[in-house]
Amino acid sequence: MAIEVTDSNFDEVVLKSDKPVLIDFWAEWCGPCRMVGPIVEEMSGEYEGKAVIGKLNVDENPEVTVKYGIRSIPALLYFKNGQVVDRQVGAVPKGTLASKLEAQLG
């Protein structure tokens, strides 16, 4: 199960993580987000213990959304050591998301 990330727990969950982190920025009304959501959930199970995978609702968490310049969703940001190391905007196949995450695990 992907972790629910919010403005209040973002620093703790994402920036202080000792593992690579993938955050899915999404919203209820976003059609492509509904396509990516199940993929993110699936990956959270597959990478359990190896990476942190979370979802952040942009409508409910404007602080983080603005801080990272999220203008189009779905936007998936990859973090390592508290820094954004990669990003993917738009609905893409699972393989694309997984290969970007794999690159951070090495």
FILOSE-871773 format. One record per atom (N, C-alpha, C, O): residue number from 1; residue in one letter; atom name; x, y, z. Coordinates in steps of 0.001 Angstrom, whole numbers, plus 500000, padded with zeros to 6 digits. Example, Ala and Ser with C-alpha at 12.3 -4.5 7.8 and 13.67 -1.06 7.14 Angstrom:
! residues 2
{rec 1, a, N, {513190, 494310, 507800}}
{rec 1, a, CA, {512300, 495500, 507800}}
{rec 1, a, C, {513200, 496700, 507800}}
{rec 1, a, O, {514236, 496681, 508465}}
{rec 2, s, N, {512850, 497750, 507080}}
{rec 2, s, CA, {513670, 498940, 507140}}
{rec 2, s, C, {512900, 500030, 507870}}
{rec 2, s, O, {513409, 501138, 508039}}
END
This chain:
! residues 106
{rec 1, m, N, {500845, 498808, 500000}}
{rec 1, m, CA, {500000, 500000, 500000}}
{rec 1, m, C, {500885, 501248, 500000}}
{rec 1, m, O, {501762, 501396, 500850}}
{rec 2, a, N, {500651, 502123, 499061}}
{rec 2, a, CA, {501420, 503370, 498995}}
{rec 2, a, C, {501101, 504238, 500216}}
{rec 2, a, O, {499966, 504267, 500694}}
{rec 3, i, N, {502105, 504930, 500700}}
{rec 3, i, CA, {501959, 505801, 501865}}
{rec 3, i, C, {501252, 507091, 501455}}
{rec 3, i, O, {501551, 507653, 500401}}
{rec 4, e, N, {500329, 507557, 502271}}
{rec 4, e, CA, {499688, 508848, 501997}}
{rec 4, e, C, {500625, 509941, 502494}}
{rec 4, e, O, {500882, 510055, 503693}}
{rec 5, v, N, {501126, 510732, 501573}}
{rec 5, v, CA, {502057, 511810, 501903}}
{rec 5, v, C, {501286, 513118, 501925}}
{rec 5, v, O, {500447, 513364, 501059}}
{rec 6, t, N, {501571, 513962, 502919}}
{rec 6, t, CA, {500873, 515239, 503082}}
{rec 6, t, C, {501890, 516356, 503312}}
{rec 6, t, O, {503085, 516104, 503470}}
{rec 7, d, N, {501394, 517590, 503330}}
{rec 7, d, CA, {502273, 518724, 503649}}
{rec 7, d, C, {502947, 518502, 505000}}
{rec 7, d, O, {504117, 518841, 505172}}
{rec 8, s, N, {502215, 517933, 505960}}
{rec 8, s, CA, {502753, 517806, 507317}}
{rec 8, s, C, {503737, 516652, 507498}}
{rec 8, s, O, {504619, 516743, 508352}}
{rec 9, n, N, {503616, 515564, 506722}}
{rec 9, n, CA, {504560, 514459, 506924}}
{rec 9, n, C, {505601, 514337, 505805}}
{rec 9, n, O, {506408, 513408, 505816}}
{rec 10, f, N, {505590, 515254, 504852}}
{rec 10, f, CA, {506480, 515175, 503689}}
{rec 10, f, C, {507953, 515099, 504082}}
{rec 10, f, O, {508676, 514227, 503601}}
{rec 11, d, N, {508402, 515997, 504946}}
{rec 11, d, CA, {509816, 516012, 505334}}
{rec 11, d, C, {510235, 514680, 505936}}
{rec 11, d, O, {511280, 514128, 505594}}
{rec 12, e, N, {509404, 514176, 506838}}
{rec 12, e, CA, {509713, 512926, 507535}}
{rec 12, e, C, {509736, 511731, 506570}}
{rec 12, e, O, {510680, 510941, 506575}}
{rec 13, v, N, {508699, 511610, 505750}}
{rec 13, v, CA, {508554, 510450, 504861}}
{rec 13, v, C, {509519, 510509, 503680}}
{rec 13, v, O, {510124, 509502, 503314}}
{rec 14, v, N, {509657, 511698, 503088}}
{rec 14, v, CA, {510413, 511808, 501836}}
{rec 14, v, C, {511847, 512290, 502051}}
{rec 14, v, O, {512797, 511597, 501687}}
{rec 15, l, N, {512000, 513462, 502636}}
{rec 15, l, CA, {513327, 514072, 502712}}
{rec 15, l, C, {514272, 513366, 503672}}
{rec 15, l, O, {515486, 513393, 503470}}
{rec 16, k, N, {513742, 512737, 504710}}
{rec 16, k, CA, {514598, 512061, 505691}}
{rec 16, k, C, {514732, 510561, 505437}}
{rec 16, k, O, {515344, 509848, 506232}}
{rec 17, s, N, {514164, 510083, 504338}}
{rec 17, s, CA, {514217, 508650, 504038}}
{rec 17, s, C, {515644, 508220, 503687}}
{rec 17, s, O, {516370, 508940, 503002}}
{rec 18, d, N, {516032, 507040, 504167}}
{rec 18, d, CA, {517347, 506495, 503805}}
{rec 18, d, C, {517245, 505604, 502567}}
{rec 18, d, O, {518233, 505009, 502137}}
{rec 19, k, N, {516038, 505517, 501999}}
{rec 19, k, CA, {515806, 504739, 500778}}
{rec 19, k, C, {515347, 505693, 499665}}
{rec 19, k, O, {514880, 506795, 499951}}
{rec 20, p, N, {515477, 505279, 498414}}
{rec 20, p, CA, {514911, 506085, 497323}}
{rec 20, p, C, {513394, 506214, 497519}}
{rec 20, p, O, {512752, 505315, 498064}}
{rec 21, v, N, {512834, 507337, 497068}}
{rec 21, v, CA, {511413, 507612, 497259}}
{rec 21, v, C, {510773, 507980, 495924}}
{rec 21, v, O, {511337, 508741, 495138}}
{rec 22, l, N, {509587, 507427, 495682}}
{rec 22, l, CA, {508781, 507793, 494509}}
{rec 22, l, C, {507470, 508361, 495032}}
{rec 22, l, O, {506748, 507691, 495771}}
{rec 23, i, N, {507163, 509596, 494647}}
{rec 23, i, CA, {505910, 510225, 495073}}
{rec 23, i, C, {505061, 510512, 493836}}
{rec 23, i, O, {505514, 511130, 492872}}
{rec 24, d, N, {503819, 510045, 493895}}
{rec 24, d, CA, {502833, 510265, 492843}}
{rec 24, d, C, {501973, 511466, 493250}}
{rec 24, d, O, {501193, 511377, 494198}}
{rec 25, f, N, {502114, 512584, 492538}}
{rec 25, f, CA, {501275, 513767, 492767}}
{rec 25, f, C, {500023, 513583, 491917}}
{rec 25, f, O, {500116, 513453, 490696}}
{rec 26, w, N, {498852, 513573, 492553}}
{rec 26, w, CA, {497606, 513224, 491868}}
{rec 26, w, C, {496429, 514035, 492422}}
{rec 26, w, O, {496570, 514793, 493382}}
{rec 27, a, N, {495263, 513853, 491788}}
{rec 27, a, CA, {494010, 514452, 492267}}
{rec 27, a, C, {492846, 513555, 491851}}
{rec 27, a, O, {492923, 512828, 490861}}
{rec 28, e, N, {491766, 513626, 492632}}
{rec 28, e, CA, {490565, 512802, 492376}}
{rec 28, e, C, {490008, 513002, 490964}}
{rec 28, e, O, {489595, 512043, 490312}}
{rec 29, w, N, {490000, 514258, 490496}}
{rec 29, w, CA, {489354, 514601, 489233}}
{rec 29, w, C, {490210, 514311, 487998}}
{rec 29, w, O, {489760, 514523, 486872}}
{rec 30, c, N, {491432, 513831, 488201}}
{rec 30, c, CA, {492392, 513648, 487103}}
{rec 30, c, C, {492286, 512251, 486508}}
{rec 30, c, O, {492628, 511268, 487164}}
{rec 31, g, N, {491810, 512159, 485259}}
{rec 31, g, CA, {491657, 510873, 484577}}
{rec 31, g, C, {492952, 510082, 484457}}
{rec 31, g, O, {492996, 508921, 484864}}
{rec 32, p, N, {494018, 510683, 483905}}
{rec 32, p, CA, {495287, 509947, 483796}}
{rec 32, p, C, {495827, 509496, 485159}}
{rec 32, p, O, {496515, 508479, 485244}}
{rec 33, c, N, {495520, 510245, 486221}}
{rec 33, c, CA, {495965, 509853, 487567}}
{rec 33, c, C, {495342, 508519, 487961}}
{rec 33, c, O, {495964, 507704, 488641}}
{rec 34, r, N, {494099, 508311, 487521}}
{rec 34, r, CA, {493417, 507059, 487855}}
{rec 34, r, C, {494038, 505880, 487104}}
{rec 34, r, O, {493899, 504731, 487523}}
{rec 35, m, N, {494721, 506165, 485999}}
{rec 35, m, CA, {495415, 505110, 485268}}
{rec 35, m, C, {496743, 504772, 485961}}
{rec 35, m, O, {497138, 503608, 486017}}
{rec 36, v, N, {497409, 505769, 486473}}
{rec 36, v, CA, {498715, 505578, 487109}}
{rec 36, v, C, {498572, 505040, 488541}}
{rec 36, v, O, {499433, 504297, 489011}}
{rec 37, g, N, {497498, 505409, 489229}}
{rec 37, g, CA, {497298, 505014, 490625}}
{rec 37, g, C, {497491, 503539, 490916}}
{rec 37, g, O, {498252, 503191, 491819}}
{rec 38, p, N, {496815, 502645, 490166}}
{rec 38, p, CA, {496976, 501206, 490430}}
{rec 38, p, C, {498413, 500720, 490207}}
{rec 38, p, O, {498872, 499806, 490893}}
{rec 39, i, N, {499117, 501325, 489255}}
{rec 39, i, CA, {500517, 500963, 488992}}
{rec 39, i, C, {501373, 501326, 490206}}
{rec 39, i, O, {502222, 500545, 490636}}
{rec 40, v, N, {501137, 502524, 490752}}
{rec 40, v, CA, {501889, 502981, 491921}}
{rec 40, v, C, {501618, 502058, 493111}}
{rec 40, v, O, {502537, 501695, 493845}}
{rec 41, e, N, {500359, 501685, 493293}}
{rec 41, e, CA, {499999, 500766, 494382}}
{rec 41, e, C, {500716, 499412, 494212}}
{rec 41, e, O, {501248, 498851, 495170}}
{rec 42, e, N, {500715, 498913, 492987}}
{rec 42, e, CA, {501358, 497636, 492692}}
{rec 42, e, C, {502860, 497709, 492996}}
{rec 42, e, O, {503428, 496803, 493606}}
{rec 43, m, N, {503480, 498793, 492564}}
{rec 43, m, CA, {504917, 498973, 492792}}
{rec 43, m, C, {505238, 499091, 494279}}
{rec 43, m, O, {506305, 498665, 494720}}
{rec 44, s, N, {504317, 499669, 495053}}
{rec 44, s, CA, {504593, 499829, 496489}}
{rec 44, s, C, {504770, 498472, 497155}}
{rec 44, s, O, {505562, 498332, 498087}}
{rec 45, g, N, {504030, 497469, 496675}}
{rec 45, g, CA, {504196, 496112, 497193}}
{rec 45, g, C, {505486, 495474, 496714}}
{rec 45, g, O, {506183, 494809, 497480}}
{rec 46, e, N, {505799, 495679, 495443}}
{rec 46, e, CA, {506984, 495065, 494846}}
{rec 46, e, C, {508284, 495620, 495412}}
{rec 46, e, O, {509279, 494902, 495503}}
{rec 47, y, N, {508281, 496892, 495793}}
{rec 47, y, CA, {509515, 497534, 496271}}
{rec 47, y, C, {509538, 497714, 497788}}
{rec 47, y, O, {510373, 498447, 498318}}
{rec 48, e, N, {508623, 497045, 498478}}
{rec 48, e, CA, {508569, 497151, 499931}}
{rec 48, e, C, {509924, 496771, 500535}}
{rec 48, e, O, {510485, 495723, 500213}}
{rec 49, g, N, {510439, 497629, 501409}}
{rec 49, g, CA, {511733, 497378, 502027}}
{rec 49, g, C, {512907, 497907, 501222}}
{rec 49, g, O, {514009, 498059, 501749}}
{rec 50, k, N, {512669, 498194, 499919}}
{rec 50, k, CA, {513751, 498690, 499065}}
{rec 50, k, C, {513596, 500174, 498743}}
{rec 50, k, O, {514584, 500887, 498564}}
{rec 51, a, N, {512342, 500632, 498671}}
{rec 51, a, CA, {512063, 502027, 498323}}
{rec 51, a, C, {510772, 502448, 499034}}
{rec 51, a, O, {509959, 501614, 499431}}
{rec 52, v, N, {510614, 503744, 499179}}
{rec 52, v, CA, {509389, 504298, 499764}}
{rec 52, v, C, {508534, 504797, 498605}}
{rec 52, v, O, {509008, 505557, 497760}}
{rec 53, i, N, {507278, 504369, 498567}}
{rec 53, i, CA, {506385, 504800, 497487}}
{rec 53, i, C, {505146, 505417, 498114}}
{rec 53, i, O, {504461, 504799, 498929}}
{rec 54, g, N, {504875, 506661, 497710}}
{rec 54, g, CA, {503751, 507377, 498299}}
{rec 54, g, C, {502946, 508139, 497276}}
{rec 54, g, O, {503347, 508294, 496122}}
{rec 55, k, N, {501782, 508618, 497735}}
{rec 55, k, CA, {500888, 509407, 496896}}
{rec 55, k, C, {500567, 510699, 497634}}
{rec 55, k, O, {500323, 510690, 498840}}
{rec 56, l, N, {500568, 511804, 496907}}
{rec 56, l, CA, {500268, 513098, 497501}}
{rec 56, l, C, {499142, 513749, 496695}}
{rec 56, l, O, {499289, 514002, 495500}}
{rec 57, n, N, {498022, 514015, 497361}}
{rec 57, n, CA, {496877, 514656, 496709}}
{rec 57, n, C, {497169, 516157, 496593}}
{rec 57, n, O, {497295, 516847, 497605}}
{rec 58, v, N, {497277, 516657, 495361}}
{rec 58, v, CA, {497665, 518055, 495147}}
{rec 58, v, C, {496615, 519049, 495641}}
{rec 58, v, O, {496951, 520169, 496024}}
{rec 59, d, N, {495343, 518640, 495634}}
{rec 59, d, CA, {494284, 519544, 496095}}
{rec 59, d, C, {494330, 519739, 497613}}
{rec 59, d, O, {493980, 520806, 498117}}
{rec 60, e, N, {494760, 518711, 498330}}
{rec 60, e, CA, {494780, 518771, 499787}}
{rec 60, e, C, {496119, 519218, 500362}}
{rec 60, e, O, {496216, 519505, 501555}}
{rec 61, n, N, {497148, 519278, 499524}}
{rec 61, n, CA, {498497, 519588, 499997}}
{rec 61, n, C, {499194, 520610, 499096}}
{rec 61, n, O, {500143, 520277, 498387}}
{rec 62, p, N, {498712, 521860, 499131}}
{rec 62, p, CA, {499246, 522877, 498217}}
{rec 62, p, C, {500700, 523271, 498507}}
{rec 62, p, O, {501420, 523676, 497594}}
{rec 63, e, N, {501135, 523159, 499757}}
{rec 63, e, CA, {502484, 523591, 500131}}
{rec 63, e, C, {503559, 522829, 499345}}
{rec 63, e, O, {504397, 523436, 498678}}
{rec 64, v, N, {503525, 521510, 499431}}
{rec 64, v, CA, {504514, 520683, 498735}}
{rec 64, v, C, {504332, 520801, 497227}}
{rec 64, v, O, {505312, 520854, 496483}}
{rec 65, t, N, {503091, 520843, 496776}}
{rec 65, t, CA, {502796, 520949, 495344}}
{rec 65, t, C, {503449, 522190, 494750}}
{rec 65, t, O, {504059, 522115, 493683}}
{rec 66, v, N, {503330, 523326, 495424}}
{rec 66, v, CA, {503927, 524577, 494949}}
{rec 66, v, C, {505453, 524521, 495064}}
{rec 66, v, O, {506164, 524943, 494152}}
{rec 67, k, N, {505948, 524001, 496181}}
{rec 67, k, CA, {507398, 523930, 496417}}
{rec 67, k, C, {508119, 523205, 495288}}
{rec 67, k, O, {509218, 523599, 494897}}
{rec 68, y, N, {507499, 522137, 494760}}
{rec 68, y, CA, {508135, 521355, 493703}}
{rec 68, y, C, {507633, 521707, 492305}}
{rec 68, y, O, {507922, 520992, 491345}}
{rec 69, g, N, {506885, 522801, 492184}}
{rec 69, g, CA, {506474, 523306, 490880}}
{rec 69, g, C, {505595, 522361, 490086}}
{rec 69, g, O, {505715, 522270, 488864}}
{rec 70, i, N, {504707, 521652, 490783}}
{rec 70, i, CA, {503828, 520703, 490096}}
{rec 70, i, C, {502700, 521484, 489417}}
{rec 70, i, O, {501868, 522104, 490080}}
{rec 71, r, N, {502690, 521441, 488074}}
{rec 71, r, CA, {501660, 522148, 487309}}
{rec 71, r, C, {500794, 521193, 486511}}
{rec 71, r, O, {499647, 521506, 486192}}
{rec 72, s, N, {501336, 520034, 486190}}
{rec 72, s, CA, {500591, 519013, 485445}}
{rec 72, s, C, {500616, 517727, 486255}}
{rec 72, s, O, {501634, 517367, 486845}}
{rec 73, i, N, {499484, 517045, 486275}}
{rec 73, i, CA, {499442, 515766, 486976}}
{rec 73, i, C, {498878, 514700, 486050}}
{rec 73, i, O, {498146, 515048, 485124}}
{rec 74, p, N, {499177, 513428, 486246}}
{rec 74, p, CA, {500037, 512946, 487314}}
{rec 74, p, C, {501490, 513368, 487099}}
{rec 74, p, O, {501982, 513405, 485971}}
{rec 75, a, N, {502156, 513681, 488194}}
{rec 75, a, CA, {503588, 513962, 488184}}
{rec 75, a, C, {504212, 513028, 489209}}
{rec 75, a, O, {503769, 512968, 490356}}
{rec 76, l, N, {505223, 512314, 488800}}
{rec 76, l, CA, {505893, 511386, 489700}}
{rec 76, l, C, {507314, 511868, 489905}}
{rec 76, l, O, {508086, 511973, 488952}}
{rec 77, l, N, {507659, 512160, 491147}}
{rec 77, l, CA, {508985, 512647, 491468}}
{rec 77, l, C, {509763, 511562, 492197}}
{rec 77, l, O, {509239, 510879, 493077}}
{rec 78, y, N, {511004, 511422, 491815}}
{rec 78, y, CA, {511912, 510446, 492424}}
{rec 78, y, C, {512904, 511216, 493286}}
{rec 78, y, O, {513548, 512154, 492817}}
{rec 79, f, N, {513022, 510819, 494536}}
{rec 79, f, CA, {513922, 511476, 495478}}
{rec 79, f, C, {514985, 510496, 495942}}
{rec 79, f, O, {514729, 509301, 496092}}
{rec 80, k, N, {516181, 511022, 496168}}
{rec 80, k, CA, {517248, 510234, 496787}}
{rec 80, k, C, {518033, 511200, 497665}}
{rec 80, k, O, {518444, 512271, 497218}}
{rec 81, n, N, {518235, 510811, 498911}}
{rec 81, n, CA, {518938, 511670, 499874}}
{rec 81, n, C, {518308, 513059, 499970}}
{rec 81, n, O, {519013, 514060, 500094}}
{rec 82, g, N, {516971, 513111, 499911}}
{rec 82, g, CA, {516252, 514370, 500073}}
{rec 82, g, C, {516235, 515277, 498851}}
{rec 82, g, O, {515725, 516395, 498923}}
{rec 83, q, N, {516779, 514819, 497738}}
{rec 83, q, CA, {516839, 515624, 496516}}
{rec 83, q, C, {516030, 514972, 495401}}
{rec 83, q, O, {515953, 513747, 495309}}
{rec 84, v, N, {515421, 515816, 494544}}
{rec 84, v, CA, {514739, 515279, 493362}}
{rec 84, v, C, {515814, 514836, 492378}}
{rec 84, v, O, {516656, 515636, 491970}}
{rec 85, v, N, {515785, 513571, 491999}}
{rec 85, v, CA, {516793, 513056, 491070}}
{rec 85, v, C, {516202, 512705, 489703}}
{rec 85, v, O, {516935, 512512, 488733}}
{rec 86, d, N, {514867, 512624, 489635}}
{rec 86, d, CA, {514221, 512317, 488361}}
{rec 86, d, C, {512745, 512678, 488485}}
{rec 86, d, O, {512230, 512837, 489591}}
{rec 87, r, N, {512070, 512807, 487347}}
{rec 87, r, CA, {510632, 513079, 487361}}
{rec 87, r, C, {509996, 512538, 486095}}
{rec 87, r, O, {510645, 512386, 485060}}
{rec 88, q, N, {508717, 512253, 486208}}
{rec 88, q, CA, {507934, 511770, 485072}}
{rec 88, q, C, {506580, 512460, 485140}}
{rec 88, q, O, {505890, 512384, 486156}}
{rec 89, v, N, {506202, 513131, 484061}}
{rec 89, v, CA, {504898, 513793, 484027}}
{rec 89, v, C, {504026, 513071, 483015}}
{rec 89, v, O, {504457, 512775, 481901}}
{rec 90, g, N, {502786, 512792, 483421}}
{rec 90, g, CA, {501846, 512124, 482526}}
{rec 90, g, C, {501784, 510631, 482781}}
{rec 90, g, O, {502640, 510057, 483454}}
{rec 91, a, N, {500748, 510019, 482225}}
{rec 91, a, CA, {500545, 508578, 482379}}
{rec 91, a, C, {501507, 507829, 481458}}
{rec 91, a, O, {501541, 508070, 480251}}
{rec 92, v, N, {502282, 506928, 482036}}
{rec 92, v, CA, {503235, 506123, 481275}}
{rec 92, v, C, {503122, 504670, 481737}}
{rec 92, v, O, {502553, 504400, 482795}}
{rec 93, p, N, {503658, 503737, 480953}}
{rec 93, p, CA, {503601, 502332, 481360}}
{rec 93, p, C, {504403, 502063, 482636}}
{rec 93, p, O, {505319, 502807, 482988}}
{rec 94, k, N, {504033, 500992, 483306}}
{rec 94, k, CA, {504710, 500609, 484551}}
{rec 94, k, C, {506216, 500455, 484353}}
{rec 94, k, O, {506998, 500858, 485215}}
{rec 95, g, N, {506623, 499883, 483239}}
{rec 95, g, CA, {508050, 499662, 482969}}
{rec 95, g, C, {508863, 500945, 483034}}
{rec 95, g, O, {509999, 500940, 483509}}
{rec 96, t, N, {508291, 502032, 482563}}
{rec 96, t, CA, {508982, 503329, 482586}}
{rec 96, t, C, {509202, 503776, 484030}}
{rec 96, t, O, {510300, 504192, 484401}}
{rec 97, l, N, {508144, 503684, 484838}}
{rec 97, l, CA, {508260, 504096, 486241}}
{rec 97, l, C, {509213, 503204, 486999}}
{rec 97, l, O, {510018, 503683, 487797}}
{rec 98, a, N, {509128, 501899, 486754}}
{rec 98, a, CA, {509979, 500940, 487460}}
{rec 98, a, C, {511452, 501122, 487091}}
{rec 98, a, O, {512312, 501052, 487968}}
{rec 99, s, N, {511760, 501353, 485812}}
{rec 99, s, CA, {513166, 501495, 485422}}
{rec 99, s, C, {513776, 502747, 486017}}
{rec 99, s, O, {514957, 502753, 486364}}
{rec 100, k, N, {512989, 503814, 486141}}
{rec 100, k, CA, {513502, 505035, 486767}}
{rec 100, k, C, {513774, 504792, 488261}}
{rec 100, k, O, {514744, 505313, 488812}}
{rec 101, l, N, {512913, 503999, 488905}}
{rec 101, l, CA, {513116, 503693, 490313}}
{rec 101, l, C, {514320, 502760, 490477}}
{rec 101, l, O, {515132, 502938, 491384}}
{rec 102, e, N, {514426, 501776, 489603}}
{rec 102, e, CA, {515567, 500841, 489653}}
{rec 102, e, C, {516891, 501594, 489573}}
{rec 102, e, O, {517863, 501231, 490235}}
{rec 103, a, N, {516920, 502648, 488754}}
{rec 103, a, CA, {518147, 503432, 488590}}
{rec 103, a, C, {518589, 504070, 489924}}
{rec 103, a, O, {519777, 504317, 490135}}
{rec 104, q, N, {517632, 504329, 490807}}
{rec 104, q, CA, {517959, 504947, 492106}}
{rec 104, q, C, {518351, 503924, 493162}}
{rec 104, q, O, {518895, 504289, 494204}}
{rec 105, l, N, {518082, 502654, 492906}}
{rec 105, l, CA, {518367, 501609, 493891}}
{rec 105, l, C, {519827, 501178, 493878}}
{rec 105, l, O, {520333, 500644, 494864}}
{rec 106, g, N, {520502, 501412, 492755}}
{rec 106, g, CA, {521866, 500920, 492584}}
{rec 106, g, C, {522890, 501433, 493535}}
{rec 106, g, O, {524059, 501058, 493446}}
END
